[in-house]
Amino acid sequence: MGALSHLRVLDLSRVLAGPWAGQILADLGAEVIKVERPGNGDDTRAWGPPFLKDAYGENTSEAAYYLSANRNKQSVTIDFTRPEGQQLVRELAAKSDILIENFKVGGLAAYGLDYESLKAINPKLIYCSITGFGQTGPYSKRAGYDFMIQGLGGLMSLTGRPEGDEGAGPVKVGVALTDILTGLYSTVAILAALAHRDQGGGGQHIDMALLDVQVACLANQAMNYLTTGVAPKRLGNAHPNIVPYQDFPTADGDFILTVGNDGQFRKFAQVAGQPQWADDPRFATNKLRVANRAVLIPLIRQVTVFKTTAEWVAQLEQAGVPCGPINDLAQMFADPQVQARGLAIELPHALAGMVPQVASPIRLSETPVEYRSAPPLLGEHTLEVLQRVLGLDAGVVAGFKASGVL
């Protein structure tokens, strides 16, 4: 039994941030009921290609995007724009511990599904709202998507090649990182609210905003600005506070060198055949190397091109200097460490036989993550959930379905 197997989550969210939080809770054992629109469901079901292929190599209706964030859940279709659907969601909320939603601010109040309405019927409900800009402030009514937040929230000002370089300009991160981080922070907040409730408190409303999370995750770069008043600039793959800490060319490609302290730099200089660098008054400490970045980096580049990536990685690892290749995803999933950690898994799927998944990174010794089921088909569990959780008989459910409520 998973660590959260005693909990029921009502997941009204779609796209990525909310579903990501729901999947984490589901992996940890919680029962997660995903409520979707009849006929269409989560927007990401249609965000393809690519789509999952069946046993004959034909595309199914399941987009890879949707499959990334919805395993271990049960899909129930309910049209809660209709009074009957609203009542069904209220009854499910009354029997749930957690609700996750990512509608616009005030969007669920019209259906009587906002926090205050549901708190009245379930005071212990933990209600997590995820929006672009939060429940307050001048932007609170705006819709917010990850790409837009990466720009507005400062991340893109730090990502991309520096001004003056060929191809210079702001670049978004290659995955919807702000959504993912918001899902993670939302999960932490939900677990904190559960701890409070378990100590005798009631439920509460959690207000999560993509913009807040994006700003919080600027980490050292935000502090670099706040302590100096100078906005950091794009450095490409270089680090603002550590040198050398970036990519370098090799005889057959590129590799990443991440020297974290002066001792590692001394070891690197030895392997590079340039032991004098470690005692050079321009390079002897990290502070000096940062100040003299423009001198040191070209010197290193002139040296690294004479060995292959594999040679650099092998020799530097032997010397205890952190480094690594730049893998594409095929190379990454073929990496022996990735394989040893079991980061690619498969689960049985109704349409495809098996569906690939990326394993959870959470490793608990006593209550390990469980992979119970593949991301569900749209409405796959509607009858089962409404019968089991609400006690409705099959005839009532069939009537709701015939009338378009389900």
Phi, psi and omega per residue, in radians:
M1 nan 2.327 -3.129
G2 -1.228 2.844 -3.102
A3 -1.041 -0.494 -3.098
L4 -1.943 0.406 -3.048
S5 -1.186 -0.190 3.119
H6 -1.540 0.034 -3.019
L7 -1.976 2.584 3.035
R8 -2.060 2.306 -3.131
V9 -2.029 2.275 3.035
L10 -1.772 1.936 -3.028
D11 -1.798 1.792 3.101
L12 -1.691 0.155 -3.042
S13 -1.558 2.887 3.069
R14 -2.566 3.023 -3.069
V15 1.297 -1.885 -2.965
L16 -2.317 -0.899 -3.009
A17 -1.024 -0.916 3.130
G18 -1.148 -0.887 3.085
P19 -1.006 -0.569 3.113
W20 -1.120 -0.776 3.077
A21 -1.075 -0.760 3.128
G22 -1.081 -0.674 3.128
Q23 -1.174 -0.673 3.093
I24 -1.064 -0.802 3.126
L25 -1.107 -0.668 3.119
A26 -1.160 -0.737 3.107
D27 -1.045 -0.559 -3.132
L28 -1.480 0.125 2.986
G29 1.925 -0.197 -3.114
A30 -1.151 2.576 2.973
E31 -1.401 2.057 -3.097
V32 -2.013 2.054 3.114
I33 -1.783 1.974 -3.107
K34 -1.632 1.993 -3.127
V35 -1.622 2.154 -3.080
E36 -2.241 2.806 3.094
R37 -1.215 2.335 3.048
P38 -1.025 2.401 3.061
G39 1.572 -0.665 -3.067
N40 -2.059 -0.836 3.138
G41 1.285 -2.827 3.119
D42 -0.922 2.337 -3.126
D43 -0.904 -0.637 -3.019
T44 -1.250 -0.216 3.049
R45 -1.013 -0.480 -3.104
A46 -1.822 0.092 -3.089
W47 -1.479 1.275 3.104
G48 -2.613 3.107 0.146
P49 -1.254 2.899 0.091
P50 -1.467 2.716 3.037
F51 -2.051 2.685 3.049
L52 -1.074 2.393 3.136
K53 -1.750 2.560 3.116
D54 -1.474 -3.026 -3.080
A55 -1.116 -0.302 -3.127
Y56 -1.743 0.094 3.132
G57 1.430 0.185 3.132
E58 -1.640 2.606 3.119
N59 -1.146 2.388 2.967
T60 -1.620 -3.023 3.119
S61 -1.474 -0.022 -2.990
E62 -1.726 1.922 3.122
A63 -1.274 2.559 3.108
A64 -1.016 -0.623 -3.141
Y65 -1.016 -0.865 3.126
Y66 -1.049 -0.691 -3.076
L67 -1.165 -0.287 -3.079
S68 -1.346 -0.270 -2.936
A69 -2.394 0.319 -2.995
N70 -2.421 0.346 3.107
R71 -1.245 2.864 3.077
N72 1.109 0.309 3.141
K73 -1.948 2.860 3.018
Q74 -1.984 2.262 -3.119
S75 -1.683 2.195 3.086
V76 -2.173 2.228 3.105
T77 -1.665 2.200 3.103
I78 -2.500 2.256 3.040
D79 -1.579 1.683 -3.077
F80 -1.594 0.275 2.881
T81 -1.369 -0.192 3.132
R82 -1.828 2.557 -3.082
P83 -0.964 -0.686 -3.127
E84 -1.140 -0.679 3.107
G85 -1.182 -0.696 3.091
Q86 -1.033 -0.737 -3.135
Q87 -1.147 -0.667 3.099
L88 -1.096 -0.745 3.129
V89 -1.144 -0.699 3.105
R90 -1.072 -0.703 3.138
E91 -1.184 -0.645 3.072
L92 -1.174 -0.695 3.122
A93 -1.123 -0.601 3.126
A94 -1.128 -0.405 -3.107
K95 -1.893 0.283 -3.104
S96 -2.014 2.776 3.079
D97 -1.658 -0.569 -3.007
I98 -2.390 2.478 2.991
L99 -2.234 2.327 3.087
I100 -2.064 2.275 3.103
E101 -2.517 2.645 3.088
N102 -2.373 0.764 3.043
F103 -1.421 2.839 3.074
K104 -1.009 2.703 -3.137
V105 -0.954 2.201 3.141
G106 1.425 -0.058 -3.040
G107 -1.122 -0.567 -3.107
L108 -1.562 -0.201 -3.130
A109 -1.102 -0.593 -3.130
A110 -1.096 -0.380 -3.129
Y111 -1.827 0.110 -3.101
G112 1.191 0.506 -3.100
L113 -2.072 0.272 3.071
D114 -1.334 3.010 -3.061
Y115 -1.046 -0.836 -3.078
E116 -1.074 -0.682 3.138
S117 -1.169 -0.755 -3.100
L118 -1.364 -0.504 3.059
K119 -1.044 -0.594 -3.125
A120 -1.120 -0.516 -3.133
I121 -1.768 -0.261 3.124
N122 -2.567 1.461 -3.081
P123 -1.076 -0.329 -3.127
K124 -1.632 0.105 -3.114
L125 -1.239 2.295 3.002
I126 -1.697 2.010 -2.960
Y127 -1.990 1.929 -3.061
C128 -1.837 1.985 3.092
S129 -1.759 2.228 3.121
I130 -2.053 2.090 3.129
T131 -2.337 3.060 3.120
G132 -1.214 -0.684 -2.973
F133 -2.238 0.072 3.111
G134 1.611 3.050 -3.059
Q135 -1.436 -0.186 -3.105
T136 -2.283 2.967 3.085
G137 1.705 2.870 -3.042
P138 -1.155 -0.345 -3.140
Y139 -1.732 0.090 -2.952
S140 -1.054 -0.482 -3.114
K141 -1.472 -0.157 -3.089
R142 -1.361 2.609 2.950
A143 -1.337 2.615 -3.133
G144 -2.391 2.165 3.079
Y145 -1.983 2.699 -3.025
D146 -0.886 -0.883 -3.078
F147 -1.008 -0.825 3.137
M148 -1.071 -0.711 -3.116
I149 -1.216 -0.617 3.074
Q150 -1.030 -0.640 3.106
G151 -1.306 -0.947 -3.096
L152 -1.119 -0.607 -3.067
G153 -1.484 0.145 2.986
G154 1.638 -0.258 -3.049
L155 -1.095 -0.714 -3.080
M156 -1.238 -0.341 3.058
S157 -1.237 -0.256 -3.122
L158 -1.865 -0.126 -2.994
T159 -2.038 2.171 -3.125
G160 2.242 3.036 -3.099
R161 -1.262 2.548 -3.093
P162 -1.177 2.744 3.098
E163 -1.001 2.421 -3.120
G164 1.713 -0.404 3.089
D165 -1.437 2.689 3.026
E166 -1.082 2.322 -3.117
G167 1.362 0.302 -3.123
A168 -1.128 2.610 3.091
G169 2.536 2.842 -3.126
P170 -1.187 2.511 -3.116
V171 -2.399 2.397 3.061
K172 -1.358 2.776 3.032
V173 -1.172 2.615 -3.002
G174 -1.255 -0.173 2.980
V175 -2.214 2.893 -3.137
A176 -1.325 1.256 -2.969
L177 -1.114 -0.648 -3.131
T178 -1.136 -0.686 3.050
D179 -1.067 -0.815 -3.122
I180 -1.070 -0.824 3.141
L181 -1.114 -0.624 3.093
T182 -1.170 -0.666 3.052
G183 -1.076 -0.704 3.121
L184 -1.162 -0.837 3.109
Y185 -1.080 -0.645 3.122
S186 -1.118 -0.701 3.102
T187 -1.097 -0.754 3.099
V188 -1.056 -0.769 -3.135
A189 -1.109 -0.712 3.115
I190 -1.097 -0.762 3.140
L191 -1.152 -0.620 3.075
A192 -1.137 -0.728 3.117
A193 -1.142 -0.631 3.069
L194 -1.118 -0.719 3.118
A195 -1.083 -0.716 3.092
H196 -1.096 -0.760 3.138
R197 -1.129 -0.683 -3.129
D198 -1.172 -0.351 3.098
Q199 -1.610 0.276 3.068
G200 1.815 -0.009 3.092
G201 -1.439 3.074 3.101
G202 -1.706 -2.894 3.046
G203 -1.315 3.141 3.094
Q204 -2.847 2.907 3.130
H205 -1.715 2.249 3.104
I206 -1.857 2.179 -3.105
D207 -1.879 1.750 -3.130
M208 -1.893 2.347 -3.137
A209 -2.215 2.346 3.092
L210 -1.007 -0.725 -3.121
L211 -1.095 -0.767 3.123
D212 -1.018 -0.785 -3.112
V213 -1.139 -0.745 -3.142
Q214 -1.036 -0.782 -3.140
V215 -1.141 -0.760 -3.131
A216 -1.060 -0.598 -3.058
C217 -1.520 0.090 2.984
L218 -1.270 -0.258 2.904
A219 0.859 -2.128 -3.069
N220 -1.093 -0.526 3.138
Q221 -1.196 -0.662 3.058
A222 -1.100 -0.744 3.130
M223 -1.215 -0.572 3.044
N224 -0.998 -0.709 3.108
Y225 -1.266 -0.835 -3.051
L226 -1.120 -0.506 -3.128
T227 -1.518 -0.265 -3.091
T228 -2.118 -0.417 -3.032
G229 1.372 0.091 -3.138
V230 -1.901 2.137 -3.121
A231 -1.245 2.198 3.086
P232 -1.064 2.650 3.140
K233 -1.929 2.906 3.079
R234 -1.142 2.394 3.130
L235 -2.168 0.245 -3.071
G236 1.136 -2.207 -3.141
N237 -1.644 0.087 3.124
A238 -1.405 2.844 -3.131
H239 -1.831 2.428 -3.105
P240 -1.227 -0.396 -2.992
N241 -2.107 -0.085 -3.070
I242 -2.368 2.376 3.090
V243 -2.480 2.347 -0.104
P244 -1.450 2.331 -3.102
Y245 -2.663 1.295 -3.065
Q246 -2.949 -2.979 3.105
D247 -1.543 2.644 3.089
F248 -2.422 2.579 3.138
P249 -1.310 2.604 3.063
T250 -2.194 -3.091 -3.128
A251 -1.165 -0.383 -3.106
D252 -2.320 0.333 3.128
G253 2.801 -2.214 -3.127
D254 -2.564 2.784 2.988
F255 -2.523 2.928 -3.119
I256 -1.898 2.268 3.097
L257 -1.982 2.165 -3.091
T258 -2.206 1.443 3.140
V259 -1.464 2.007 -3.035
G260 -1.718 -0.182 -3.138
N261 -2.741 3.028 -3.056
D262 -1.187 -0.594 3.092
G263 -1.091 -0.728 3.095
Q264 -1.146 -0.622 3.120
F265 -1.139 -0.688 3.112
R266 -1.074 -0.748 3.115
K267 -1.126 -0.722 3.111
F268 -1.060 -0.773 -3.124
A269 -1.045 -0.649 3.100
Q270 -1.118 -0.860 -3.132
V271 -1.094 -0.612 -3.113
A272 -1.335 -0.087 -3.121
G273 1.323 0.367 -3.120
Q274 -2.285 1.030 -3.059
P275 -1.049 -0.391 -3.129
Q276 -1.155 -0.389 3.129
W277 -1.027 -0.629 -3.050
A278 -1.140 -0.437 -3.133
D279 -1.893 0.016 3.118
D280 -1.123 2.255 -3.111
P281 -1.078 -0.216 3.073
R282 -1.533 -0.340 -2.949
F283 -2.249 0.020 -2.946
A284 -1.158 -0.489 3.118
T285 -2.208 2.824 3.130
N286 -1.056 -0.695 3.122
K287 -1.020 -0.738 3.115
L288 -1.200 -0.674 -3.136
R289 -1.159 -0.658 3.071
V290 -1.114 -0.757 -3.129
A291 -1.140 -0.559 -3.091
N292 -1.932 0.510 3.131
R293 -0.879 -0.795 -3.043
A294 -1.120 -0.388 3.100
V295 -1.549 -0.794 -3.015
L296 -1.245 -0.749 -3.025
I297 -1.054 -0.802 3.091
P298 -1.071 -0.613 3.096
L299 -1.091 -0.744 3.125
I300 -1.140 -0.732 -3.132
R301 -1.068 -0.623 3.127
Q302 -1.155 -0.429 -3.118
V303 -1.569 -0.714 -2.986
T304 -1.174 -0.390 -3.075
V305 -1.261 -0.124 -3.079
F306 -1.624 -0.015 3.059
K307 -2.275 2.700 3.082
T308 -1.310 2.884 3.088
T309 -1.005 -0.796 -3.115
A310 -1.082 -0.671 3.129
E311 -1.153 -0.783 3.110
W312 -1.065 -0.821 -3.097
V313 -1.077 -0.789 -3.113
A314 -1.122 -0.796 -3.075
Q315 -1.244 -0.692 -3.126
L316 -1.281 -0.628 3.055
E317 -1.085 -0.717 3.106
Q318 -1.062 -0.588 -3.141
A319 -1.511 -0.111 3.138
G320 1.430 0.507 3.108
V321 -1.862 2.094 -3.101
P322 -1.103 2.309 3.140
C323 -2.876 3.018 3.091
G324 -3.091 2.903 3.104
P325 -1.371 2.993 3.020
I326 -1.884 1.719 -3.025
N327 -1.571 2.536 2.827
D328 -1.426 3.117 -3.028
L329 -1.203 -0.545 3.079
A330 -1.131 -0.771 3.101
Q331 -1.155 -0.666 -3.135
M332 -1.096 -0.829 -3.118
F333 -1.238 -0.328 3.070
A334 -1.526 -0.143 -3.102
D335 -1.110 2.370 -3.084
P336 -1.079 -0.548 3.118
Q337 -1.243 -0.725 3.098
V338 -1.076 -0.722 3.127
Q339 -1.204 -0.692 3.133
A340 -1.112 -0.552 3.131
R341 -1.479 -0.056 3.078
G342 1.122 0.745 -3.040
L343 -1.428 -0.184 2.996
A344 -1.953 2.161 -3.142
I345 -2.251 3.029 3.051
E346 -2.351 2.579 3.093
L347 -2.280 2.576 3.083
P348 -1.065 2.427 -3.101
H349 -2.361 2.419 -3.030
A350 -1.098 -0.577 -3.082
L351 -1.705 -0.543 -2.991
A352 -1.926 -0.041 -3.052
G353 1.481 -1.076 3.064
M354 -2.414 2.598 3.087
V355 -2.196 2.297 3.094
P356 -1.262 2.640 3.090
Q357 -2.522 2.746 2.985
V358 -1.680 2.201 -3.059
A359 -1.150 2.696 3.015
S360 -1.169 2.491 3.079
P361 -1.436 -0.056 -3.094
I362 -1.399 2.155 3.131
R363 -2.118 1.850 3.125
L364 -1.890 2.327 -3.044
S365 -1.278 -0.580 -3.047
E366 -1.811 -0.544 -3.118
T367 -2.259 1.241 -3.036
P368 -1.141 2.761 3.054
V369 -1.002 2.493 3.115
E370 -2.007 2.384 3.044
Y371 -1.891 1.572 -2.993
R372 -1.546 -0.624 -3.035
S373 -2.743 2.671 3.088
A374 -1.243 2.861 3.008
P375 -0.919 2.274 -2.972
P376 -1.311 2.697 2.947
L377 -1.207 2.749 -3.116
L378 -1.058 2.099 3.108
G379 1.262 0.251 -3.046
E380 -1.004 -0.546 -3.023
H381 -1.989 0.270 -3.052
T382 -0.997 -0.935 -3.106
L383 -1.085 -0.830 -3.067
E384 -1.080 -0.773 -3.101
V385 -1.202 -0.795 -3.107
L386 -1.158 -0.546 3.060
Q387 -1.271 -0.842 -3.032
R388 -1.270 -0.766 -3.028
V389 -1.500 -0.732 -3.067
L390 -1.792 -0.150 3.103
G391 1.303 0.342 3.127
L392 -1.356 2.492 3.102
D393 -1.501 2.901 -3.026
A394 -1.054 -0.581 -3.135
G395 -1.170 -0.692 3.106
V396 -1.136 -0.772 3.130
V397 -1.093 -0.715 3.122
A398 -1.100 -0.643 3.101
G399 -1.145 -0.730 3.071
F400 -1.070 -0.705 -3.114
K401 -1.174 -0.726 3.140
A402 -1.112 -0.558 -3.127
S403 -1.498 -0.057 3.092
G404 1.554 0.105 3.104
V405 -1.252 -0.552 -3.101
L406 -1.969 nan nan
